[in-house]
Amino acid sequence: MERRIHSQAIVTPEGLICGEVVIRDGEIVAVDGKPAASCRDEDWGADWLVPGLVDIHTDNLERHYQPRPGALWDGYGAALAHDGQCASAGITTVLDSLSLHGMKDGLDRRTSLGPMIAAMDQAAADGALRAEHLLHLRCEVTNPELLDLLEPHVDNARLRLLSVMDHTPGQRQTTDVAGLQSRLLAGGHSEADVKEILSDRHMGRDPSAAHANRRSVVAMARAYGVPLCAHDDATIEHVDEAHADGCVIAEFPVTLAAAAHSRVYDMAICMGGPNFVRGSSHSGNLSARACAQADMLDILASDYVPLSMLRSAFMLIDDFGWAPEKALATVAATPARKVGLTDRGEIAPGQRADLVRVARRTDGWPVPKEVWRQGLRIA
Ligand SMILES: [Fe+2]
């Protein structure tokens, strides 16, 4: 069945137009800036029509699996709850990011990883999900058990991205351990808590395993044809290594120098939506806004707040003067292309009919009023 949707503000790859999007069998078949005697099925008026968002990094599933420290939820319920949040935030494709490191904030990934993946596989097979859920496995290279955790899932058909990380205090994201201690204390933690948190972050890590683990992950990415992502690069040397390893995305570089060097290799610079909306990184590192100001921002991921993607994209338009098509590309077309998805991310003929109807509040807040995936309304 064909449907014609009218909007005064359609974000196409060529720019903002007033017109109609024609969809049929889940695909966009035409985008018409000058529709003739129109027989619209939907009139979105002044609300914007933008592509469904593509999120390559969100830890939101883990949060639903363990809503409070030590309180586990069932995997299927967590999948549904997380999915609902993504869809209602305008995200039609999401790479659920699961960290392959033993213990964090009371969540034991050695025992939770398998059930979380299996529950999402099942929910997808049941047709119970609104968004399309793919998988991003975050490989903590100092984890001596990394390969045991990774190997059972590396041939999962939903696996779309692998990243290599080292979160040992003193490395990359937490080069400034004293700064981390001050932030934890300012956040209300006692000195004893801070000591425990830091000792937890050293627990289960073996820096001597990092090199061999990284080589294994790089080899698996190549063997299985899965795109690879660098994480928290801080120095020129980190970026050189990431490029040599075939990384196509620089996720959350912690310095502007590392971001700039990633550009030299055409690695897409990915920053977190919450960092952008808040105006700073929660770990005191490179600000996503500084990247935008330096025109070194290619992808925004939701990281830990699904609604941050749409909000960030419209802030790029309103506050940074970016053209709408360039701003929306950071949350749709560019992340899609970098993980090999060519069938979505743009309002253009031949693309999936993944659409978001966005109402603009006078204070700038973009409100996702309707979300469609492959021609069907999902939120
Ligand atoms: Fe990190």
Boltz pocket constraint, residues with backbone or C-beta under 6 A from the ligand:
constraints:
  - pocket:
      binder: B
      contacts: [[A, 165], [A, 167], [A, 173], [A, 231], [A, 232], [A, 252]]
      max_distance: 6.0
